[in-house]
Amino acid sequence: LGFQDPCKHLNSESLVGILEYKGFTMILPGDIDVKRFSSLIYNGSVFPAEVLLSPHHGSKSGLSSFILKAVKPKTVLISGRGRFHPHPLILKLLKREKIPYFITYSSGAIYVFPRKSSFLICEEKKRRKDFWAGLLFPLVPYYLDTMGCYRFDYHSEKGV
């Protein structure tokens, strides 16, 4: 039988959040692993979303091709600092699946602005290079698809 460390798998029990706003959906999976994420997909708790926050800072145990195909994210956001997070295998997976991604260590703060039929992802570091934009952003964000902001369309209701 032996002793089992009760804290060993606590990350896989993270709180999972889903944000929905006028056609925009974002999944915030905390630190769950592939096994837990897959079980949520199988029981119908997870569905296609425009934005996926990569589990556990982009660790190699957080995402799989199966998950990306089920969630169908338009983009993935990764809160990582570089050395171990995000893991190179996750970046390779995202490139192979042709899913654009943004990482906090290279983008700075990452802002998400839902609009009527699309949303913007804006990178703080790129926006701050323009002096006037830096003074106003993000207090008075202007919704341009330039200067560090990228536009993505929502999933269609028919084809998701």
N, C-alpha and C positions, 0 to 999 in steps of 0.2 A: 504494500500500500504506500508507505512513505509519506513524507511531508511535501505538500505543494504550496508554493509561495502564492498567497492570495492576491498579491499586487502584480503578479507577472503579466496578466492580460487585461489590466484595467483600461488601457487605452482603447481596446476594442469595444468597451462599454460606454464610449463617449456619447454625449448628447448630440443628436443630429437635428439640424434646423433646416426648414424649407421656407424660403421667403417668396411670396407671390404678390405681384402688384400689377394690375391691369395688363395681363398678358406676359409679363416678365416673371421668370422663375429662376431662383438661385438655390443651390443645395450647399449647405454648410455642414459637412460630415464630421467635424471634430477630428479626433485621432483614430477613427475606426480603421480596421484592416480589411483586406480583400474578402476574407471569409464573412465578416459581419456585413460589409457592404453588399455582397452577393446575396446574402439571406434577406436583406431588405428589398432587393430587387425581386427575388423570387416570391416574396409574400405581398408584392404590390405596393410597398410603402415608398418606393422611389420611382420616379417617372422622368421623362425627358425634361431638361432644364437648359436655359440659355447659358447660365454660368455655373461652373462647378468650382468650389474651393477645394483644392487638392488636400486629401486627408493627410494628417500628420506632417505638415510642412513639405510634402512631396517625397515622403519616405518610400522606399521600394516596396513596402508591404501594403501600401494604401490604394493603388490603382492597378487595373488590368485592362486588357483589350475588351473583355466581356463587359466590364463596368462602363467603359467609354461608349461602347455600342448601345448599351441600354439607356444611358443618360443623354447621349447625343449632345454634349455641350457645344455651344458655339465657340466658347473659350474657357480656359482653365486658369484660375488665379492660384499662385503659390506664395505662401508666406515663408520665405526661406532666407537663410543667411549665407549660403554658399558652400561650405566645406562638405557637409554630409546631407544637407537639405537645400534644394531638392537633389534627390539621388540621380546620377547620370542615366540610369535605366529608365526612370520615369520620363526624363526629357527625351530620350530616344523613342520611347513609346508614343509620346505626344507628337513628335515629328513624324513617326511612321503612320500614325492615324490622321495626320494633317490637321491637327487641332492647335490653333494659336494659343500661346500661353504668355502670362506675364508674371514676373518674379519680383518680389519686393526688394531684394538686394540690388537689382539693376534698375528697377522702375521707381523706387521710393514708394510712397503711398500710392495705392491703386484705387481710383474712384470709379464707381459705376453709376451712370445716369440713365435710368429708364426714360424712354420717350414713347410716342404713340405707337409706332410699328417697328421701332428699333431701339437699341441702347448703345451708349458710348462707354468705352473703357478709356480712362485717361491716366497717364503716367505723370506723377508729380515731378520727377526729375526733368522730363522733357518739357513740361509746361513751364517750369520755373526758368528755363533758359531765355524766354522772352520776358524782358523786364516788366512791361505793362501787364502781360498775362499773369506774371508772378505776383504782382500787387493785388490783382483782383481774385485770382484763383486760390482756393476753392470757395472763398466767401461769396463771390458773385460769378459762378461758373457760366461761361458762354459756351454754347453747345456747337462747337465747330468740329468737323471731322479731320482736323489738322493739328499740327503742333503738339503731338503727343496724345491725341485722342483718336480712337479707332471706332468706327461704326459697325455694328453687327445687327442683322435683321432677326426678329423673333422667329421661332418655329411657326410654320403655318398650322392652322387648326386641322387641316385635312391630312397632310403628309407627315407632320411632326418630324 
